[in-house]
Amino acid sequence: MSLIIPSSAELLASFETGHFSNGPVIDIAQRLLRHHTAQWKAEDHSRVSADDDSVLAATKREIDQLNMVRTRLVDSINAWVADHVRQDSAAVLHTETLGSVIDRICIASVRSNQLHQIPHEKSRARLADQQLRELTIAYDQLVKEMLEGTRRVPAWRTLKSYGENVRHQRHGEVT
């Protein structure tokens, strides 16, 4: 049985209102959005403090931690899709998981919002809006095709650990 996958309009509306839905995909997408907002700020901070190695190192660790949580959130969406969306193994394979596409929509949304806050970035903000629109159109088409059974998404898991293996190796753990 396939539960309803949210439309891009539902995703974006939830980003604007901050209200959680009763569906796991929107809830996870909102958490992804918050992570990307925090990462945008951390990356800006790293550029401002590039001359201070200790601040830069701490910021890099923060960014790695954010990425680690982000990849787990993307994996959560992918696991939900694998568990709740029936896919035809003969359907055309899409190149990305649904979680990856939603992650990119979150990134594009943060980029658009951040650039709109900078007065001299109006041209780049319009371009960011266009990229977000194009991503949402492609997302909606993908969801439509998935629900029709004409397209399927891969069942991938994130392989990059963002330092988890290094931490385990330092403590003598096998990964």
C-alpha positions as CSV (number, residue, x, y, z in Angstrom):
1,M,0.0,0.0,0.0
2,S,1.3,3.4,-0.9
3,L,0.7,6.4,1.4
4,I,0.4,9.8,-0.1
5,I,3.8,11.5,-0.8
6,P,3.5,15.2,-0.3
7,S,3.5,17.6,-3.2
8,S,6.1,20.2,-3.6
9,A,3.5,22.8,-2.7
10,E,2.8,21.0,0.5
11,L,6.5,20.8,1.3
12,L,7.1,24.5,0.6
13,A,3.9,25.6,2.6
14,S,5.2,23.6,5.6
15,F,8.5,25.4,5.3
16,E,6.8,28.8,5.4
17,T,4.5,28.0,8.3
18,G,6.7,25.7,10.3
19,H,3.7,23.6,11.1
20,F,4.2,19.9,11.3
21,S,1.9,17.6,9.4
22,N,0.7,14.2,10.4
23,G,3.0,12.7,7.7
24,P,6.6,11.6,8.3
25,V,8.0,13.0,5.0
26,I,7.1,16.6,5.7
27,D,8.2,16.3,9.3
28,I,11.6,15.0,8.2
29,A,11.8,17.7,5.4
30,Q,11.3,20.4,8.0
31,R,14.1,19.0,10.1
32,L,16.3,19.0,6.9
33,L,15.4,22.6,6.3
34,R,16.5,23.6,9.8
35,H,19.7,21.7,9.3
36,H,20.4,23.4,6.0
37,T,19.7,26.8,7.6
38,A,22.2,26.0,10.4
39,Q,24.7,24.8,7.9
40,W,24.4,27.9,5.8
41,K,25.2,30.0,8.9
42,A,28.1,27.7,9.9
43,E,29.6,28.0,6.5
44,D,29.3,31.8,6.5
45,H,30.9,31.7,10.0
46,S,33.8,29.6,8.7
47,R,34.5,32.1,5.9
48,V,34.4,35.1,8.3
49,S,36.7,33.3,10.8
50,A,39.1,31.7,8.2
51,D,42.1,33.4,9.8
52,D,41.4,31.8,13.2
53,D,42.4,28.1,12.9
54,S,40.7,27.0,16.2
55,V,37.4,28.7,15.3
56,L,37.6,27.3,11.7
57,A,38.3,23.8,13.1
58,A,35.4,24.0,15.5
59,T,33.1,25.2,12.7
60,K,34.3,22.4,10.4
61,R,33.4,19.9,13.2
62,E,29.9,21.6,13.5
63,I,29.4,21.3,9.7
64,D,30.4,17.6,9.8
65,Q,27.9,17.0,12.6
66,L,25.2,18.8,10.7
67,N,26.0,16.7,7.6
68,M,25.9,13.5,9.6
69,V,22.5,14.2,11.0
70,R,21.3,15.4,7.5
71,T,22.3,12.2,5.9
72,R,20.4,10.2,8.5
73,L,17.4,12.3,7.8
74,V,17.7,11.7,4.1
75,D,18.1,8.0,4.8
76,S,14.9,8.2,7.0
77,I,12.9,9.5,4.0
78,N,14.4,6.8,1.8
79,A,13.5,4.1,4.3
80,W,9.9,5.4,4.6
81,V,9.6,5.2,0.8
82,A,11.0,1.7,0.7
83,D,8.5,0.6,3.4
84,H,5.4,2.5,2.2
85,V,5.6,3.1,-1.6
86,R,5.1,0.1,-3.8
87,Q,7.5,0.4,-6.8
88,D,7.5,-1.7,-9.9
89,S,11.0,-3.2,-10.4
90,A,10.4,-3.0,-14.2
91,A,9.7,0.8,-14.0
92,V,12.3,3.2,-15.3
93,L,14.9,4.0,-12.6
94,H,15.3,7.6,-11.5
95,T,18.9,8.7,-10.7
96,E,18.3,9.9,-7.2
97,T,16.4,8.7,-4.2
98,L,13.3,10.7,-3.1
99,G,15.2,11.7,0.0
100,S,17.9,13.2,-2.1
101,V,15.5,15.2,-4.1
102,I,13.7,16.5,-1.0
103,D,17.1,17.4,0.4
104,R,18.0,19.4,-2.7
105,I,14.6,21.2,-2.4
106,C,15.4,22.1,1.2
107,I,18.9,23.4,0.1
108,A,17.3,25.5,-2.7
109,S,14.7,26.9,-0.3
110,V,17.3,28.0,2.2
111,R,19.5,29.5,-0.6
112,S,16.5,31.4,-1.9
113,N,15.5,32.7,1.6
114,Q,19.0,33.7,2.5
115,L,19.8,35.5,-0.8
116,H,16.5,37.4,-0.5
117,Q,17.8,38.8,2.8
118,I,20.8,40.4,1.2
119,P,19.9,43.7,-0.6
120,H,22.6,43.5,-3.3
121,E,21.8,39.9,-4.2
122,K,18.5,40.4,-5.9
123,S,19.7,38.9,-9.2
124,R,21.1,35.8,-7.5
125,A,17.9,35.5,-5.4
126,R,15.8,35.5,-8.6
127,L,18.1,32.7,-10.0
128,A,17.7,30.8,-6.7
129,D,13.9,31.1,-7.0
130,Q,14.0,29.8,-10.5
131,Q,16.2,26.8,-9.4
132,L,13.7,26.1,-6.6
133,R,10.8,26.2,-9.0
134,E,12.5,23.8,-11.4
135,L,13.3,21.4,-8.7
136,T,9.8,21.4,-7.4
137,I,8.4,20.8,-10.9
138,A,10.8,17.8,-11.4
139,Y,9.9,16.5,-7.9
140,D,6.2,16.6,-8.6
141,Q,6.7,14.8,-11.9
142,L,8.8,12.2,-10.2
143,V,6.1,11.6,-7.5
144,K,3.4,11.4,-10.1
145,E,5.4,8.8,-12.1
146,M,6.2,6.8,-8.9
147,L,2.6,6.7,-7.9
148,E,1.6,5.6,-11.5
149,G,4.2,2.9,-11.4
150,T,6.2,4.2,-14.4
151,R,9.2,5.3,-12.4
152,R,11.0,4.0,-9.4
153,V,13.7,5.4,-7.1
154,P,16.8,3.6,-6.0
155,A,17.0,2.1,-2.5
156,W,20.3,3.7,-1.5
157,R,21.8,4.4,1.9
158,T,24.3,7.1,2.5
159,L,27.8,5.8,2.5
160,K,29.7,8.9,3.6
161,S,30.2,8.9,7.4
162,Y,31.3,12.6,8.0
163,G,33.9,11.5,10.5
164,E,32.1,8.7,12.3
165,N,34.7,6.1,11.1
166,V,37.5,8.4,12.2
167,R,36.0,8.8,15.7
168,H,35.5,5.0,16.0
169,Q,39.1,4.3,14.8
170,R,40.5,6.7,17.4
171,H,38.7,4.8,20.1
172,G,39.8,1.4,18.9
173,E,36.3,0.5,17.5
174,V,35.9,-1.5,14.3
175,T,33.5,0.1,11.8
